[in-house]
Amino acid sequence: MTDIPDTTDSRSMRERRDAGDPYRVDEELGAAMERAQATMRRANACEDADERRRLLEELLGSYAETAHLRAPVYVDYGDNLHVGEGTFANYGLMALDVAEIRIGAQVQMGPNVQLLTPTHPVEPGPRREGWEGARPITIEDNVWIGGGAIVLAGVTVGRDSIVGAGAVVTKDVPLGVVVVGNPARVVREL
């Protein structure tokens, strides 16, 4: 993200956020986040599987019929998270969906995976003033992400790839490879 926000921009902060431009959390975004947090807390505490699914369908941008996210799940807004058919996430998925997160079909995620779209200015002034940004994350079909892995803003993980447990993914992962480490690097083709 650029470190110098355009203070003459007349768009709402939500419009700026959705365009991937620097924004600050204002009353509208704060209220949207509070609504999402309330629904997320209800879903995480819900013991009835059908009601939990209904709450997740209400919260998320899309939640495929055969997808399953084990509680707890953590989001910022919810509506920017899209989960494909047959996808499974174990306990503790953190999907900070300031920008769109698209998780394809048949994706498997271990416990405590983090998908982090937010970015913050490098320069201290705009950061102190609360400016932030975000870049989307895409997890393509049939990916396996090991427990505790972190996928950072702007990354695409290619179809049929594996992200090793504890890896920190800072750049795109090609299709059909295994990546491990911090920063994650390709160690094997599949």
Phi and psi restraints in degrees (value plus and minus 20) as a CYANA .aco file:
   2 THR   PHI     -89.4   -49.4
   2 THR   PSI     125.2   165.2
   3 ASP   PHI    -103.3   -63.3
   3 ASP   PSI     -35.2     4.8
   4 ILE   PHI    -129.9   -89.9
   4 ILE   PSI      81.2   121.2
   5 PRO   PHI     -87.9   -47.9
   5 PRO   PSI     127.0   167.0
   6 ASP   PHI    -103.4   -63.4
   6 ASP   PSI      81.5   121.5
   7 THR   PHI     -96.2   -56.2
   7 THR   PSI     -28.0    12.0
   8 THR   PHI    -112.6   -72.6
   8 THR   PSI     -23.1    16.9
   9 ASP   PHI     -86.0   -46.0
   9 ASP   PSI     104.5   144.5
  10 SER   PHI    -110.8   -70.8
  10 SER   PSI     -22.7    17.3
  11 ARG   PHI     -89.1   -49.1
  11 ARG   PSI     135.5   175.5
  12 SER   PHI     -87.9   -47.9
  12 SER   PSI     142.2   182.2
  13 MET   PHI     -83.2   -43.2
  13 MET   PSI     -55.0   -15.0
  14 ARG   PHI     -84.5   -44.5
  14 ARG   PSI     -62.6   -22.6
  15 GLU   PHI     -82.6   -42.6
  15 GLU   PSI     -60.6   -20.6
  16 ARG   PHI     -83.2   -43.2
  16 ARG   PSI     -68.6   -28.6
  17 ARG   PHI     -76.6   -36.6
  17 ARG   PSI     -67.9   -27.9
  18 ASP   PHI     -86.3   -46.3
  18 ASP   PSI     -44.5    -4.5
  19 ALA   PHI    -106.5   -66.5
  19 ALA   PSI     -25.0    15.0
  20 GLY   PHI      62.3   102.3
  20 GLY   PSI      -2.8    37.2
  21 ASP   PHI    -119.2   -79.2
  21 ASP   PSI     141.8   181.8
  22 PRO   PHI     -77.1   -37.1
  22 PRO   PSI     120.1   160.1
  23 TYR   PHI    -170.2  -130.2
  23 TYR   PSI     148.3   188.3
  24 ARG   PHI    -145.8  -105.8
  24 ARG   PSI     129.4   169.4
  25 VAL   PHI     -90.3   -50.3
  25 VAL   PSI      97.7   137.7
  26 ASP   PHI    -129.6   -89.6
  26 ASP   PSI    -187.6  -147.6
  27 GLU   PHI     -80.7   -40.7
  27 GLU   PSI     -64.7   -24.7
  28 GLU   PHI     -83.2   -43.2
  28 GLU   PSI     -69.1   -29.1
  29 LEU   PHI     -88.0   -48.0
  29 LEU   PSI     -57.3   -17.3
  30 GLY   PHI     -81.3   -41.3
  30 GLY   PSI     -62.0   -22.0
  31 ALA   PHI     -86.7   -46.7
  31 ALA   PSI     -60.8   -20.8
  32 ALA   PHI     -82.4   -42.4
  32 ALA   PSI     -60.2   -20.2
  33 MET   PHI     -86.5   -46.5
  33 MET   PSI     -61.2   -21.2
  34 GLU   PHI     -83.4   -43.4
  34 GLU   PSI     -62.2   -22.2
  35 ARG   PHI     -80.8   -40.8
  35 ARG   PSI     -64.6   -24.6
  36 ALA   PHI     -82.7   -42.7
  36 ALA   PSI     -62.9   -22.9
  37 GLN   PHI     -82.7   -42.7
  37 GLN   PSI     -59.6   -19.6
  38 ALA   PHI     -84.4   -44.4
  38 ALA   PSI     -64.7   -24.7
  39 THR   PHI     -86.1   -46.1
  39 THR   PSI     -60.9   -20.9
  40 MET   PHI     -80.1   -40.1
  40 MET   PSI     -65.1   -25.1
  41 ARG   PHI     -82.5   -42.5
  41 ARG   PSI     -61.4   -21.4
  42 ARG   PHI     -83.9   -43.9
  42 ARG   PSI     -63.8   -23.8
  43 ALA   PHI     -83.5   -43.5
  43 ALA   PSI     -62.2   -22.2
  44 ASN   PHI     -87.0   -47.0
  44 ASN   PSI     -49.4    -9.4
  45 ALA   PHI    -110.4   -70.4
  45 ALA   PSI     -30.5     9.5
  46 CYS   PHI     -93.6   -53.6
  46 CYS   PSI     111.0   151.0
  47 GLU   PHI    -117.3   -77.3
  47 GLU   PSI     -35.8     4.2
  48 ASP   PHI    -106.9   -66.9
  48 ASP   PSI      97.5   137.5
  49 ALA   PHI     -80.4   -40.4
  49 ALA   PSI     -60.7   -20.7
  50 ASP   PHI     -87.5   -47.5
  50 ASP   PSI     -61.7   -21.7
  51 GLU   PHI     -88.0   -48.0
  51 GLU   PSI     -59.0   -19.0
  52 ARG   PHI     -81.1   -41.1
  52 ARG   PSI     -64.6   -24.6
  53 ARG   PHI     -80.8   -40.8
  53 ARG   PSI     -63.7   -23.7
  54 ARG   PHI     -79.9   -39.9
  54 ARG   PSI     -63.2   -23.2
  55 LEU   PHI     -85.1   -45.1
  55 LEU   PSI     -61.4   -21.4
  56 LEU   PHI     -86.6   -46.6
  56 LEU   PSI     -57.5   -17.5
  57 GLU   PHI     -84.2   -44.2
  57 GLU   PSI     -55.2   -15.2
  58 GLU   PHI     -89.6   -49.6
  58 GLU   PSI     -59.7   -19.7
  59 LEU   PHI     -95.6   -55.6
  59 LEU   PSI     -65.8   -25.8
  60 LEU   PHI    -107.1   -67.1
  60 LEU   PSI     136.2   176.2
  61 GLY   PHI     -79.9   -39.9
  61 GLY   PSI     -63.1   -23.1
  62 SER   PHI    -177.9  -137.9
  62 SER   PSI     123.7   163.7
  63 TYR   PHI    -162.7  -122.7
  63 TYR   PSI      81.7   121.7
  64 ALA   PHI     -79.3   -39.3
  64 ALA   PSI     130.4   170.4
  65 GLU   PHI     -76.9   -36.9
  65 GLU   PSI     -54.6   -14.6
  66 THR   PHI    -120.5   -80.5
  66 THR   PSI     -10.5    29.5
  67 ALA   PHI    -100.4   -60.4
  67 ALA   PSI     134.5   174.5
  68 HIS   PHI    -166.5  -126.5
  68 HIS   PSI      98.0   138.0
  69 LEU   PHI    -132.0   -92.0
  69 LEU   PSI      94.4   134.4
  70 ARG   PHI     -92.7   -52.7
  70 ARG   PSI     122.3   162.3
  71 ALA   PHI     -93.4   -53.4
  71 ALA   PSI     125.0   165.0
  72 PRO   PHI    -108.2   -68.2
  72 PRO   PSI     132.6   172.6
  73 VAL   PHI    -141.4  -101.4
  73 VAL   PSI     118.0   158.0
  74 TYR   PHI    -142.1  -102.1
  74 TYR   PSI     110.9   150.9
  75 VAL   PHI    -156.2  -116.2
  75 VAL   PSI     144.6   184.6
  76 ASP   PHI    -108.5   -68.5
  76 ASP   PSI     -75.2   -35.2
  77 TYR   PHI    -138.2   -98.2
  77 TYR   PSI     -48.1    -8.1
  78 GLY   PHI      64.4   104.4
  78 GLY   PSI     -66.1   -26.1
  79 ASP   PHI     -89.4   -49.4
  79 ASP   PSI     -32.0     8.0
  80 ASN   PHI    -117.2   -77.2
  80 ASN   PSI     -13.0    27.0
  81 LEU   PHI    -125.6   -85.6
  81 LEU   PSI     105.1   145.1
  82 HIS   PHI    -144.7  -104.7
  82 HIS   PSI     105.9   145.9
  83 VAL   PHI    -142.0  -102.0
  83 VAL   PSI     105.0   145.0
  84 GLY   PHI    -105.3   -65.3
  84 GLY   PSI     152.5   192.5
  85 GLU   PHI     -75.8   -35.8
  85 GLU   PSI     116.7   156.7
  86 GLY   PHI      50.5    90.5
  86 GLY   PSI     -12.2    27.8
  87 THR   PHI     -99.2   -59.2
  87 THR   PSI     121.5   161.5
  88 PHE   PHI    -151.4  -111.4
  88 PHE   PSI     111.3   151.3
  89 ALA   PHI    -144.2  -104.2
  89 ALA   PSI     107.4   147.4
  90 ASN   PHI     -94.3   -54.3
  90 ASN   PSI    -197.3  -157.3
  91 TYR   PHI     -72.4   -32.4
  91 TYR   PSI     117.1   157.1
  92 GLY   PHI      66.0   106.0
  92 GLY   PSI       5.0    45.0
  93 LEU   PHI     -81.4   -41.4
  93 LEU   PSI     106.9   146.9
  94 MET   PHI    -132.9   -92.9
  94 MET   PSI      90.5   130.5
  95 ALA   PHI    -139.9   -99.9
  95 ALA   PSI      69.6   109.6
  96 LEU   PHI     -99.6   -59.6
  96 LEU   PSI      73.9   113.9
  97 ASP   PHI    -115.6   -75.6
  97 ASP   PSI      33.4    73.4
  98 VAL   PHI     -85.1   -45.1
  98 VAL   PSI     -63.6   -23.6
  99 ALA   PHI    -123.2   -83.2
  99 ALA   PSI     150.8   190.8
 100 GLU   PHI     -85.5   -45.5
 100 GLU   PSI     116.7   156.7
 101 ILE   PHI    -138.7   -98.7
 101 ILE   PSI      99.5   139.5
 102 ARG   PHI    -132.6   -92.6
 102 ARG   PSI      97.4   137.4
 103 ILE   PHI    -129.2   -89.2
 103 ILE   PSI     101.2   141.2
 104 GLY   PHI     -92.4   -52.4
 104 GLY   PSI    -182.1  -142.1
 105 ALA   PHI    -105.8   -65.8
 105 ALA   PSI     127.9   167.9
 106 GLN   PHI      39.2    79.2
 106 GLN   PSI      12.5    52.5
 107 VAL   PHI    -106.1   -66.1
 107 VAL   PSI     118.1   158.1
 108 GLN   PHI    -137.4   -97.4
 108 GLN   PSI     109.6   149.6
 109 MET   PHI    -148.9  -108.9
 109 MET   PSI     111.8   151.8
 110 GLY   PHI     -94.1   -54.1
 110 GLY   PSI    -198.0  -158.0
 111 PRO   PHI     -88.2   -48.2
 111 PRO   PSI     129.3   169.3
 112 ASN   PHI      40.3    80.3
 112 ASN   PSI      13.7    53.7
 113 VAL   PHI     -93.9   -53.9
 113 VAL   PSI     121.5   161.5
 114 GLN   PHI    -140.5  -100.5
 114 GLN   PSI     105.8   145.8
 115 LEU   PHI    -135.0   -95.0
 115 LEU   PSI      88.4   128.4
 116 LEU   PHI    -138.1   -98.1
 116 LEU   PSI      81.9   121.9
 117 THR   PHI    -106.3   -66.3
 117 THR   PSI     -42.5    -2.5
 118 PRO   PHI     -85.6   -45.6
 118 PRO   PSI     127.5   167.5
 119 THR   PHI    -149.9  -109.9
 119 THR   PSI     138.2   178.2
 120 HIS   PHI    -156.4  -116.4
 120 HIS   PSI     130.6   170.6
 121 PRO   PHI     -81.8   -41.8
 121 PRO   PSI     126.1   166.1
 122 VAL   PHI     -95.6   -55.6
 122 VAL   PSI     -59.8   -19.8
 123 GLU   PHI     -87.0   -47.0
 123 GLU   PSI     114.8   154.8
 124 PRO   PHI     -86.9   -46.9
 124 PRO   PSI     -52.3   -12.3
 125 GLY   PHI     -80.6   -40.6
 125 GLY   PSI     -80.2   -40.2
 126 PRO   PHI     -80.5   -40.5
 126 PRO   PSI     -54.0   -14.0
 127 ARG   PHI     -85.1   -45.1
 127 ARG   PSI     -63.0   -23.0
 128 ARG   PHI     -82.5   -42.5
 128 ARG   PSI     -54.1   -14.1
 129 GLU   PHI     -98.5   -58.5
 129 GLU   PSI     -22.6    17.4
 130 GLY   PHI      70.4   110.4
 130 GLY   PSI      -9.0    31.0
 131 TRP   PHI     -92.7   -52.7
 131 TRP   PSI     123.0   163.0
 132 GLU   PHI    -170.6  -130.6
 132 GLU   PSI     157.4   197.4
 133 GLY   PHI    -170.4  -130.4
 133 GLY   PSI    -189.6  -149.6
 134 ALA   PHI    -184.2  -144.2
 134 ALA   PSI     133.5   173.5
 135 ARG   PHI    -152.3  -112.3
 135 ARG   PSI     123.3   163.3
 136 PRO   PHI     -88.4   -48.4
 136 PRO   PSI     139.7   179.7
 137 ILE   PHI    -144.1  -104.1
 137 ILE   PSI     116.9   156.9
 138 THR   PHI    -146.1  -106.1
 138 THR   PSI     106.8   146.8
 139 ILE   PHI    -132.1   -92.1
 139 ILE   PSI      90.9   130.9
 140 GLU   PHI     -96.3   -56.3
 140 GLU   PSI     156.6   196.6
 141 ASP   PHI     -80.8   -40.8
 141 ASP   PSI     128.0   168.0
 142 ASN   PHI      39.4    79.4
 142 ASN   PSI      18.1    58.1
 143 VAL   PHI    -116.0   -76.0
 143 VAL   PSI     124.6   164.6
 144 TRP   PHI    -136.5   -96.5
 144 TRP   PSI     103.5   143.5
 145 ILE   PHI    -135.4   -95.4
 145 ILE   PSI      97.9   137.9
 146 GLY   PHI     -91.1   -51.1
 146 GLY   PSI     140.5   180.5
 147 GLY   PHI     -74.0   -34.0
 147 GLY   PSI     118.5   158.5
 148 GLY   PHI      54.9    94.9
 148 GLY   PSI     -15.4    24.6
 149 ALA   PHI     -91.6   -51.6
 149 ALA   PSI     132.0   172.0
 150 ILE   PHI    -144.7  -104.7
 150 ILE   PSI     107.2   147.2
 151 VAL   PHI    -133.0   -93.0
 151 VAL   PSI     102.6   142.6
 152 LEU   PHI    -112.4   -72.4
 152 LEU   PSI     148.5   188.5
 153 ALA   PHI     -73.1   -33.1
 153 ALA   PSI     117.3   157.3
 154 GLY   PHI      65.6   105.6
 154 GLY   PSI     -16.7    23.3
 155 VAL   PHI    -113.0   -73.0
 155 VAL   PSI     122.0   162.0
 156 THR   PHI    -135.6   -95.6
 156 THR   PSI     109.2   149.2
 157 VAL   PHI    -122.0   -82.0
 157 VAL   PSI      97.7   137.7
 158 GLY   PHI     -88.9   -48.9
 158 GLY   PSI     131.6   171.6
 159 ARG   PHI     -68.2   -28.2
 159 ARG   PSI     121.7   161.7
 160 ASP   PHI      47.3    87.3
 160 ASP   PSI      -6.9    33.1
 161 SER   PHI    -111.7   -71.7
 161 SER   PSI     145.0   185.0
 162 ILE   PHI    -145.5  -105.5
 162 ILE   PSI     112.5   152.5
 163 VAL   PHI    -128.6   -88.6
 163 VAL   PSI      96.8   136.8
 164 GLY   PHI     -84.5   -44.5
 164 GLY   PSI     134.7   174.7
 165 ALA   PHI     -75.0   -35.0
 165 ALA   PSI     113.8   153.8
 166 GLY   PHI      58.0    98.0
 166 GLY   PSI     -20.0    20.0
 167 ALA   PHI     -86.8   -46.8
 167 ALA   PSI     131.7   171.7
 168 VAL   PHI    -137.7   -97.7
 168 VAL   PSI      88.1   128.1
 169 VAL   PHI    -113.1   -73.1
 169 VAL   PSI      90.2   130.2
 170 THR   PHI    -125.8   -85.8
 170 THR   PSI     -31.3     8.7
 171 LYS   PHI    -165.4  -125.4
 171 LYS   PSI     146.8   186.8
 172 ASP   PHI     -75.0   -35.0
 172 ASP   PSI     124.6   164.6
 173 VAL   PHI    -127.2   -87.2
 173 VAL   PSI     105.1   145.1
 174 PRO   PHI     -83.8   -43.8
 174 PRO   PSI     147.3   187.3
 175 LEU   PHI     -93.8   -53.8
 175 LEU   PSI     126.2   166.2
 176 GLY   PHI      46.3    86.3
 176 GLY   PSI      22.1    62.1
 177 VAL   PHI    -154.6  -114.6
 177 VAL   PSI     146.7   186.7
 178 VAL   PHI    -130.5   -90.5
 178 VAL   PSI     108.9   148.9
 179 VAL   PHI    -140.0  -100.0
 179 VAL   PSI     123.4   163.4
 180 VAL   PHI    -163.3  -123.3
 180 VAL   PSI     143.7   183.7
 181 GLY   PHI      75.5   115.5
 181 GLY   PSI    -197.4  -157.4
 182 ASN   PHI    -157.6  -117.6
 182 ASN   PSI      86.8   126.8
 183 PRO   PHI     -92.6   -52.6
 183 PRO   PSI     133.7   173.7
 184 ALA   PHI     -81.2   -41.2
 184 ALA   PSI     120.0   160.0
 185 ARG   PHI    -159.0  -119.0
 185 ARG   PSI     133.6   173.6
 186 VAL   PHI     -91.4   -51.4
 186 VAL   PSI     108.7   148.7
 187 VAL   PHI    -137.3   -97.3
 187 VAL   PSI     -30.6     9.4
 188 ARG   PHI    -185.4  -145.4
 188 ARG   PSI     123.5   163.5
 189 GLU   PHI    -115.9   -75.9
 189 GLU   PSI     126.6   166.6
